[in-house]
Amino acid sequence: MDPITQQTVLAAAGAAKGDPVYVDDVFSTYLYDGNSSTQTITNGIDNTEKSLVWLKSRTGAGINNTLFTTFDGSRPSIALESNTTNPITNQTNGFNSMNSNGFTLGNSSTHMSLNNSGGTYASWNFKAQKGFFDCVTYNGQSNGGTYDTWITVPHNLGSTPGMVIVKCTSNAESWIVWHRSFPTSSANLHNTSPFGANYQYYFDNPAGTADANNIYVRAGQFSTGYQGYTYVAYVFAHDDASFGTDGNESIIKCGTYTASGSNGSVNLGFEPQFVLVKCASGSGAWFLFDSMRGMPVGGNDPYLRPDVSYDEYPSGNYIELTSTGFNIQNLGSTEQFIYMAIRRPHKPPEAATEVFAIDTRGGTSPTPPSFYSGFPVDFSLHRDTGTDGWNTSARLMGEKYVATSNSLQEETMPNALKLLLNYDDSEGMGTQTVTSSSEYNWMFKRAPGFMDVVTFSGTGSNLAVNHNLDAIPELILHKNRTSATNWVVSATPLYSSGKILNLSSNGGAFGGGTSFMTSTPTASQIFLGSSSSTVNDYGHNYIQYLFATLPGISKVGSYTGNGGSSSFNVDCGFTSGARFVLIKDTTSNNDWYVWDTVRGMTSSAAPYLRLNLSALQNSANYWVETQPTGFKVTTGTNADLRINVSGNTYLFLAIA
């Protein structure tokens, strides 16, 4: 069942179960540029009740991590710095408001340099939600001279917490962190101390440190419960499987791993977008990674640290995402680490504009970004209409790219291309502001039922590759990133076993090669054989782009040519026409043709590019027109020779 149909069925089931809640509804990483003036951050999070907004400068050393907390949607009543022991600061006036879809910042002079013009910043927004996160305040108490006196602090997680962070808001006291993996000890957030027995007196309640209703802190202790002092507790859930379309997904997990040498691997059951890591068995920094700033496979992983005011560390290969978790390296050897990980966005789209956009360089305000999408981009096809060819990249590749118009391995982007195609933006790509009306970017966001991106290392033997498309992939583009081998393509509507097709200079025909899959893909896995370095060579890195039919948004299908005897419509089930169409003759040696409505897809203007060539755009022929329910194949000159040969079968991908 596709994601939109699933949503419809759930809605019809009635309000007793409530509407599905997705990680997209309760957590956001949003990157912004400072402007030294009032600016509103629109991240889709409803902050009109309890929520936390954590801000950190990426480019300004000496600017503190600042956590703003509201309990009723009003201007934050608490502002704390995670890298200091300071009590509440008096700078909350610089945070103008919490909003129903984000928050508004004040100017830099009243906002602790968290909105300076020329500065770049990261924000992490947590909304209070059962099974995910809660924030509560409480008052310290006297222990009456009895050491084992406990304060019961109610919370609203509805499940046992995975991690709790406590801070005194009325006095300069330590940040105290409790983690489910070390239930009788704790650590500090503001320094590199290990989880150890020297902190156990804050949380070692014999009856249990935390349960589904309460946390328990020791009374009479300055850091967690001193009489006359006030405190805030940030309470994070663990593995509460109550989210997603079917209400059975976890979106946050708190656990441990032990490094083997300097490497560690964690299976979460989901791909994360946010990972907080700390060495628990020894002294070590807190490392904060997120996919917006980048956690590519085989590239630099910039990180920020909650325990210091340093700016962003831009380089180093520390963390690599997998479809079910993450791998860690170079953070420490033979040590035990704790982590908190939050699932990547996983909400089904309601409109194609949420997951697909086309823009010319500098063509849409604001600039930057170089190419505006209106959403975080995960996959990009970029080129101009001249002969420069295609630059194909993905968020999971970092600063690397490959070309569909040749078989070369991935390359590091030159500086000029980095300015155009970096993924370091929440609304598009690039920081280059020079305009070019002949330079285009086709931008895609991963979403259930629509599109997914998968990276993996080859094994040289049969391999099940996990993916998060939540649907059987109908079109798979597969490329070896490590060596110069051809792209291979599978179209399961036509060849269920996945015949090899070279996406190369002559286009190729489907079905001529051997199968590169051992069986038909499922909604969660692709099954690869071990036939060659093209498919699954040991130690080589690969990337796959997966597409499926999502009603009203995308359509992977086929049609049979009639030789141009008449034009005909291809019904994709859309209501406002196709904005993008890719067509390939699967019977004969013909190219991969690309049309879109930005360059023109009408009876008078329908220029095409070819995905397998760096050739100039052809503007002389009008072979495809957008139609309300999809697109039309016309009887234009030579159309019957390229996309309409009588009896030939054609594969297409159309996006509304």
NORVENZI-V708051 format. One record per backbone hydrogen bond with DSSP energy under -1.0 kcal/mol. CO is the residue of the C=O (numbers start at 1). NH is the residue of the N-H. If there is no record, write none. Layout:
BEGIN
co | nh
CO | NH
CO | NH
END
This chain:
BEGIN
co | nh
2 | 6
3 | 7
4 | 8
5 | 9
6 | 10
7 | 11
8 | 12
11 | 14
21 | 244
22 | 25
23 | 26
23 | 27
26 | 127
28 | 125
30 | 123
32 | 121
34 | 118
39 | 105
41 | 103
49 | 73
50 | 128
51 | 70
52 | 126
53 | 68
54 | 124
55 | 66
56 | 122
58 | 312
60 | 63
66 | 55
67 | 80
68 | 53
69 | 77
69 | 78
70 | 51
78 | 69
79 | 89
80 | 67
81 | 84
91 | 94
92 | 95
94 | 106
97 | 104
99 | 47
101 | 43
101 | 44
102 | 99
103 | 41
104 | 97
105 | 39
107 | 110
108 | 111
108 | 113
111 | 114
115 | 36
116 | 119
119 | 34
120 | 58
121 | 32
122 | 56
123 | 30
124 | 54
125 | 28
126 | 52
129 | 132
129 | 133
132 | 237
133 | 129
134 | 235
136 | 233
138 | 231
141 | 220
143 | 146
147 | 149
149 | 219
151 | 217
153 | 215
157 | 131
162 | 180
163 | 236
164 | 178
165 | 234
166 | 176
167 | 232
169 | 88
171 | 173
176 | 166
177 | 187
178 | 164
179 | 182
182 | 185
186 | 196
187 | 177
192 | 284
196 | 186
196 | 199
197 | 200
199 | 202
200 | 203
200 | 204
202 | 218
203 | 205
205 | 208
209 | 216
213 | 155
214 | 211
215 | 153
217 | 151
221 | 225
225 | 141
225 | 220
226 | 229
229 | 140
230 | 169
231 | 138
232 | 167
233 | 136
234 | 165
235 | 134
236 | 162
236 | 163
239 | 241
240 | 242
243 | 249
244 | 247
249 | 243
251 | 343
252 | 239
253 | 341
255 | 339
257 | 337
260 | 263
261 | 334
262 | 330
263 | 260
264 | 328
266 | 326
271 | 344
273 | 291
274 | 342
275 | 289
276 | 340
277 | 287
278 | 338
280 | 195
287 | 277
288 | 304
289 | 275
290 | 294
295 | 321
303 | 313
304 | 288
305 | 308
309 | 62
313 | 303
316 | 301
318 | 329
320 | 327
324 | 268
324 | 269
325 | 322
326 | 266
327 | 320
328 | 264
335 | 259
336 | 280
336 | 281
337 | 257
338 | 278
339 | 255
340 | 276
341 | 253
342 | 273
342 | 274
351 | 354
352 | 355
352 | 356
355 | 445
357 | 443
359 | 441
360 | 363
361 | 436
370 | 362
371 | 429
378 | 395
379 | 444
380 | 393
381 | 442
382 | 391
383 | 440
385 | 617
391 | 382
392 | 402
393 | 380
394 | 397
395 | 398
396 | 297
399 | 413
401 | 411
402 | 392
411 | 401
414 | 418
415 | 419
417 | 421
418 | 422
419 | 431
419 | 432
422 | 430
423 | 425
427 | 373
427 | 374
429 | 371
436 | 439
438 | 385
439 | 361
440 | 383
441 | 359
442 | 381
443 | 357
444 | 378
444 | 379
447 | 450
447 | 451
450 | 548
451 | 447
452 | 546
454 | 544
456 | 542
458 | 539
463 | 528
465 | 526
469 | 449
475 | 547
476 | 490
477 | 545
478 | 488
479 | 543
481 | 410
483 | 485
487 | 503
488 | 478
490 | 476
491 | 494
491 | 495
495 | 498
498 | 516
502 | 504
504 | 507
506 | 508
514 | 500
516 | 529
524 | 467
525 | 522
526 | 465
527 | 518
528 | 463
532 | 536
536 | 460
537 | 540
540 | 458
541 | 481
542 | 456
543 | 479
544 | 454
545 | 477
546 | 452
547 | 474
547 | 475
550 | 553
550 | 554
553 | 656
555 | 654
557 | 652
559 | 650
561 | 647
568 | 633
570 | 631
579 | 597
580 | 655
581 | 595
582 | 653
583 | 593
584 | 651
588 | 590
592 | 611
593 | 583
594 | 609
595 | 581
596 | 600
601 | 626
605 | 602
608 | 618
609 | 594
610 | 613
618 | 608
623 | 634
625 | 632
627 | 630
628 | 577
629 | 572
629 | 574
630 | 578
630 | 627
631 | 570
632 | 625
633 | 568
636 | 639
638 | 641
639 | 643
644 | 563
645 | 648
648 | 561
649 | 586
650 | 559
651 | 584
652 | 557
653 | 582
654 | 555
655 | 579
655 | 580
END
